Amino acid sequence: MKPNTVENLPPKKAKVGRPNQDTQSREQLIVAARTLFVERDYAQVSTRELAKMAGTDPALIRYYFGSKEGLFSTMIRETAVPIKQQLRQINRTLETDGPASFMRTYYQVMSAHPHFPRLIFKLASLDQSQTHNQELTKAFNEIISLEDVLFFDKLKSQGLLREDVDSRCAQLSFFAMMVFPFIVPDIFLNKLGVEINPAFLQQLFEQNSKLLAQGLFKPEESKHEPK
């Protein structure tokens, strides 16, 4: 019998159930989920379609995420994580540039996934009295709470907003700046000659940050005046 040397050892067997190209296959499934769930309702998307678009085996959905719902939840969480991190920073040190900083991060994230806000809009519009809908929105609610983004009341109470600014109106205006560019019908964008891409979103951010600073917030010199 030959001794077990490196040359004559039998080849190692692959681990049972562990696919090759782990990271690539997982990421491809998340990309496919982002695309298909934006285009169609959750119930209309099958695991077979998700796997086909990702170029992987349907069994990998169960391997990585447990189920279609697990894939959906993971896609929501991983796309929204940078936004959640920025919200934490804003709420730790609430200042006048907080909304603009949040908008910058939001635009940067969504420039890579410009149709993702349409999915969030769809989720927010679901009938929450239905248990199945509650499960679909659970992942997003865990990442982004409405309480996290309702910071204009705090800005008002700290005396940072102009006296004639209503915090509720300011909050709605801010939401419109954030969401509308991504959910406006393509026919309107085409009419304006607008393409939602990183360059345009940077331009939009610069203009919107000026609108926030000049329209809602007190000038720098007045913030430090005694009340």
C-alpha positions as a Markdown table, in Angstrom:
| # | Residue | x | y | z |
|---|---|---|---|---|
| 1 | Met | 0.0 | 0.0 | 0.0 |
| 2 | Lys | 1.3 | 3.4 | -1.0 |
| 3 | Pro | 1.7 | 6.0 | 1.8 |
| 4 | Asn | -0.8 | 8.9 | 1.8 |
| 5 | Thr | 1.3 | 11.5 | 0.2 |
| 6 | Val | 0.1 | 14.7 | -1.4 |
| 7 | Glu | 0.5 | 13.1 | -4.8 |
| 8 | Asn | -1.7 | 10.1 | -4.3 |
| 9 | Leu | -4.3 | 11.3 | -1.8 |
| 10 | Pro | -7.9 | 10.9 | -3.3 |
| 11 | Pro | -9.5 | 14.2 | -4.4 |
| 12 | Lys | -11.5 | 16.0 | -1.8 |
| 13 | Lys | -15.3 | 15.7 | -2.1 |
| 14 | Ala | -17.3 | 18.9 | -2.3 |
| 15 | Lys | -19.4 | 19.7 | 0.7 |
| 16 | Val | -22.9 | 18.3 | 0.3 |
| 17 | Gly | -25.4 | 20.9 | -0.7 |
| 18 | Arg | -22.9 | 23.7 | -1.0 |
| 19 | Pro | -23.0 | 25.3 | -4.5 |
| 20 | Asn | -20.0 | 26.8 | -6.3 |
| 21 | Gln | -19.6 | 30.5 | -6.8 |
| 22 | Asp | -21.5 | 31.3 | -3.6 |
| 23 | Thr | -21.2 | 35.1 | -3.6 |
| 24 | Gln | -21.9 | 35.5 | -7.3 |
| 25 | Ser | -25.1 | 33.3 | -7.3 |
| 26 | Arg | -26.5 | 35.0 | -4.2 |
| 27 | Glu | -25.9 | 38.5 | -5.6 |
| 28 | Gln | -27.5 | 37.5 | -9.0 |
| 29 | Leu | -30.6 | 36.3 | -7.2 |
| 30 | Ile | -30.9 | 39.6 | -5.3 |
| 31 | Val | -30.5 | 41.6 | -8.5 |
| 32 | Ala | -33.2 | 39.4 | -10.2 |
| 33 | Ala | -35.5 | 39.9 | -7.2 |
| 34 | Arg | -35.1 | 43.7 | -7.3 |
| 35 | Thr | -36.0 | 43.6 | -11.0 |
| 36 | Leu | -38.9 | 41.2 | -11.0 |
| 37 | Phe | -40.6 | 42.4 | -7.8 |
| 38 | Val | -40.6 | 46.0 | -9.1 |
| 39 | Glu | -42.2 | 44.9 | -12.4 |
| 40 | Arg | -44.8 | 42.6 | -11.0 |
| 41 | Asp | -46.7 | 41.9 | -7.8 |
| 42 | Tyr | -45.1 | 39.5 | -5.3 |
| 43 | Ala | -47.6 | 36.7 | -6.0 |
| 44 | Gln | -47.0 | 36.9 | -9.8 |
| 45 | Val | -43.3 | 36.2 | -9.5 |
| 46 | Ser | -42.2 | 32.5 | -9.3 |
| 47 | Thr | -39.0 | 31.1 | -7.9 |
| 48 | Arg | -38.4 | 29.5 | -11.3 |
| 49 | Glu | -38.5 | 33.0 | -13.0 |
| 50 | Leu | -36.2 | 34.5 | -10.3 |
| 51 | Ala | -33.7 | 31.7 | -10.9 |
| 52 | Lys | -33.9 | 31.9 | -14.6 |
| 53 | Met | -33.2 | 35.7 | -14.6 |
| 54 | Ala | -30.3 | 35.1 | -12.2 |
| 55 | Gly | -28.9 | 32.3 | -14.3 |
| 56 | Thr | -29.0 | 29.9 | -11.3 |
| 57 | Asp | -30.8 | 26.8 | -10.1 |
| 58 | Pro | -34.1 | 27.4 | -8.3 |
| 59 | Ala | -32.8 | 25.3 | -5.4 |
| 60 | Leu | -30.3 | 28.0 | -4.6 |
| 61 | Ile | -33.2 | 30.3 | -3.4 |
| 62 | Arg | -33.9 | 27.8 | -0.7 |
| 63 | Tyr | -30.2 | 27.3 | 0.0 |
| 64 | Tyr | -29.4 | 31.0 | 0.5 |
| 65 | Phe | -32.7 | 32.5 | 1.7 |
| 66 | Gly | -35.0 | 29.7 | 2.8 |
| 67 | Ser | -37.9 | 30.7 | 0.5 |
| 68 | Lys | -39.1 | 33.3 | -2.0 |
| 69 | Glu | -40.2 | 35.4 | 0.9 |
| 70 | Gly | -36.7 | 35.2 | 2.5 |
| 71 | Leu | -35.2 | 36.3 | -0.8 |
| 72 | Phe | -37.6 | 39.2 | -1.0 |
| 73 | Ser | -36.9 | 40.3 | 2.6 |
| 74 | Thr | -33.1 | 40.1 | 2.1 |
| 75 | Met | -33.3 | 42.1 | -1.1 |
| 76 | Ile | -35.2 | 44.9 | 0.8 |
| 77 | Arg | -32.9 | 44.9 | 3.8 |
| 78 | Glu | -29.6 | 44.9 | 1.8 |
| 79 | Thr | -30.8 | 47.6 | -0.5 |
| 80 | Ala | -32.0 | 49.9 | 2.3 |
| 81 | Val | -29.0 | 49.4 | 4.7 |
| 82 | Pro | -27.1 | 52.5 | 3.6 |
| 83 | Ile | -30.2 | 54.6 | 4.1 |
| 84 | Lys | -30.7 | 53.2 | 7.6 |
| 85 | Gln | -27.1 | 54.0 | 8.5 |
| 86 | Gln | -27.6 | 57.6 | 7.4 |
| 87 | Leu | -30.8 | 58.0 | 9.4 |
| 88 | Arg | -29.0 | 56.9 | 12.5 |
| 89 | Gln | -26.4 | 59.5 | 12.0 |
| 90 | Ile | -29.0 | 62.2 | 11.4 |
| 91 | Asn | -30.9 | 61.3 | 14.6 |
| 92 | Arg | -27.8 | 61.3 | 16.7 |
| 93 | Thr | -26.7 | 64.8 | 15.6 |
| 94 | Leu | -29.8 | 66.6 | 14.3 |
| 95 | Glu | -28.7 | 69.7 | 12.4 |
| 96 | Thr | -29.9 | 71.8 | 9.5 |
| 97 | Asp | -27.9 | 69.7 | 7.0 |
| 98 | Gly | -29.5 | 66.5 | 8.2 |
| 99 | Pro | -32.3 | 66.3 | 5.6 |
| 100 | Ala | -29.8 | 67.3 | 2.8 |
| 101 | Ser | -27.3 | 64.6 | 4.0 |
| 102 | Phe | -30.1 | 62.0 | 4.0 |
| 103 | Met | -31.2 | 63.1 | 0.6 |
| 104 | Arg | -27.7 | 62.8 | -0.8 |
| 105 | Thr | -27.3 | 59.2 | 0.6 |
| 106 | Tyr | -30.8 | 58.3 | -0.7 |
| 107 | Tyr | -30.0 | 59.6 | -4.2 |
| 108 | Gln | -26.7 | 57.8 | -4.3 |
| 109 | Val | -28.2 | 54.5 | -3.3 |
| 110 | Met | -31.2 | 54.9 | -5.7 |
| 111 | Ser | -29.0 | 55.9 | -8.6 |
| 112 | Ala | -27.9 | 52.3 | -8.7 |
| 113 | His | -31.5 | 51.0 | -8.2 |
| 114 | Pro | -33.7 | 53.8 | -9.7 |
| 115 | His | -36.8 | 51.6 | -9.8 |
| 116 | Phe | -36.5 | 50.4 | -6.1 |
| 117 | Pro | -38.6 | 53.4 | -4.8 |
| 118 | Arg | -41.5 | 52.2 | -6.9 |
| 119 | Leu | -41.4 | 48.9 | -5.0 |
| 120 | Ile | -41.3 | 50.7 | -1.7 |
| 121 | Phe | -44.3 | 52.8 | -2.8 |
| 122 | Lys | -46.2 | 49.6 | -3.7 |
| 123 | Leu | -45.4 | 48.1 | -0.3 |
| 124 | Ala | -46.5 | 51.2 | 1.5 |
| 125 | Ser | -49.8 | 51.1 | -0.4 |
| 126 | Leu | -50.6 | 47.5 | 0.5 |
| 127 | Asp | -53.6 | 46.7 | 2.7 |
| 128 | Gln | -52.0 | 46.1 | 6.1 |
| 129 | Ser | -55.1 | 44.3 | 7.5 |
| 130 | Gln | -54.0 | 41.3 | 5.4 |
| 131 | Thr | -51.5 | 39.1 | 7.2 |
| 132 | His | -49.6 | 38.3 | 4.0 |
| 133 | Asn | -49.1 | 41.9 | 3.2 |
| 134 | Gln | -47.8 | 42.5 | 6.8 |
| 135 | Glu | -45.2 | 39.9 | 6.2 |
| 136 | Leu | -44.1 | 41.5 | 2.9 |
| 137 | Thr | -43.7 | 44.9 | 4.5 |
| 138 | Lys | -42.1 | 43.6 | 7.7 |
| 139 | Ala | -38.5 | 43.7 | 6.3 |
| 140 | Phe | -38.8 | 47.3 | 5.2 |
| 141 | Asn | -40.4 | 48.4 | 8.5 |
| 142 | Glu | -37.4 | 46.8 | 10.3 |
| 143 | Ile | -35.0 | 48.9 | 8.3 |
| 144 | Ile | -36.8 | 52.2 | 7.8 |
| 145 | Ser | -39.3 | 53.4 | 10.4 |
| 146 | Leu | -41.5 | 56.4 | 9.6 |
| 147 | Glu | -40.4 | 57.7 | 13.0 |
| 148 | Asp | -36.8 | 57.8 | 11.7 |
| 149 | Val | -37.7 | 60.2 | 8.8 |
| 150 | Leu | -40.1 | 62.4 | 10.6 |
| 151 | Phe | -37.5 | 64.8 | 11.8 |
| 152 | Phe | -38.9 | 68.2 | 10.9 |
| 153 | Asp | -40.9 | 68.4 | 14.2 |
| 154 | Lys | -37.6 | 68.1 | 16.0 |
| 155 | Leu | -36.0 | 70.7 | 13.8 |
| 156 | Lys | -38.9 | 73.1 | 14.5 |
| 157 | Ser | -38.7 | 72.5 | 18.3 |
| 158 | Gln | -34.9 | 73.3 | 18.2 |
| 159 | Gly | -35.6 | 76.6 | 16.5 |
| 160 | Leu | -33.8 | 75.7 | 13.3 |
| 161 | Leu | -36.8 | 76.2 | 10.9 |
| 162 | Arg | -38.1 | 79.6 | 9.8 |
| 163 | Glu | -40.9 | 80.9 | 11.9 |
| 164 | Asp | -43.4 | 80.8 | 9.1 |
| 165 | Val | -42.6 | 77.2 | 8.2 |
| 166 | Asp | -45.1 | 74.5 | 9.2 |
| 167 | Ser | -43.2 | 71.3 | 10.0 |
| 168 | Arg | -45.9 | 69.0 | 8.5 |
| 169 | Cys | -45.8 | 70.9 | 5.2 |
| 170 | Ala | -42.0 | 70.8 | 5.3 |
| 171 | Gln | -42.1 | 67.1 | 5.9 |
| 172 | Leu | -44.4 | 66.4 | 2.9 |
| 173 | Ser | -42.3 | 68.7 | 0.7 |
| 174 | Phe | -39.2 | 66.7 | 1.7 |
| 175 | Phe | -40.9 | 63.4 | 0.9 |
| 176 | Ala | -42.0 | 64.7 | -2.5 |
| 177 | Met | -38.4 | 65.7 | -3.3 |
| 178 | Met | -37.2 | 62.3 | -2.2 |
| 179 | Val | -39.8 | 60.0 | -3.9 |
| 180 | Phe | -41.4 | 61.7 | -6.9 |
| 181 | Pro | -38.3 | 61.7 | -9.2 |
| 182 | Phe | -38.3 | 57.9 | -9.0 |
| 183 | Ile | -42.1 | 57.2 | -9.4 |
| 184 | Val | -43.0 | 59.8 | -12.0 |
| 185 | Pro | -44.2 | 58.0 | -15.2 |
| 186 | Asp | -41.6 | 57.7 | -17.8 |
| 187 | Ile | -43.7 | 59.6 | -20.3 |
| 188 | Phe | -43.2 | 62.8 | -18.2 |
| 189 | Leu | -39.5 | 62.2 | -17.8 |
| 190 | Asn | -39.2 | 61.7 | -21.6 |
| 191 | Lys | -41.1 | 64.9 | -22.2 |
| 192 | Leu | -38.7 | 66.8 | -19.9 |
| 193 | Gly | -35.7 | 65.2 | -21.5 |
| 194 | Val | -34.7 | 63.7 | -18.1 |
| 195 | Glu | -32.9 | 60.5 | -17.5 |
| 196 | Ile | -32.6 | 59.3 | -13.9 |
| 197 | Asn | -28.9 | 58.6 | -13.7 |
| 198 | Pro | -26.1 | 59.5 | -11.2 |
| 199 | Ala | -25.2 | 62.8 | -13.0 |
| 200 | Phe | -28.8 | 64.0 | -13.0 |
| 201 | Leu | -29.4 | 63.0 | -9.4 |
| 202 | Gln | -26.3 | 64.9 | -8.3 |
| 203 | Gln | -27.7 | 68.0 | -10.1 |
| 204 | Leu | -31.1 | 67.5 | -8.5 |
| 205 | Phe | -29.5 | 67.1 | -5.1 |
| 206 | Glu | -27.6 | 70.3 | -5.4 |
| 207 | Gln | -30.8 | 72.2 | -6.4 |
| 208 | Asn | -33.0 | 70.6 | -3.7 |
| 209 | Ser | -30.4 | 71.2 | -1.0 |
| 210 | Lys | -30.5 | 74.9 | -1.8 |
| 211 | Leu | -34.3 | 74.9 | -1.7 |
| 212 | Leu | -34.2 | 73.2 | 1.7 |
| 213 | Ala | -31.6 | 75.7 | 3.1 |
| 214 | Gln | -33.1 | 78.8 | 1.7 |
| 215 | Gly | -36.8 | 78.0 | 1.9 |
| 216 | Leu | -37.1 | 76.1 | 5.2 |
| 217 | Phe | -34.2 | 76.9 | 7.5 |
| 218 | Lys | -33.2 | 80.1 | 9.3 |
| 219 | Pro | -30.1 | 81.9 | 8.1 |
| 220 | Glu | -27.0 | 80.9 | 10.0 |
| 221 | Glu | -26.7 | 84.3 | 11.7 |
| 222 | Ser | -30.2 | 84.2 | 13.1 |
| 223 | Lys | -29.8 | 80.7 | 14.7 |
| 224 | His | -27.5 | 82.1 | 17.4 |
| 225 | Glu | -29.6 | 85.2 | 18.3 |
| 226 | Pro | -31.1 | 85.1 | 21.8 |
| 227 | Lys | -34.8 | 84.3 | 21.8 |
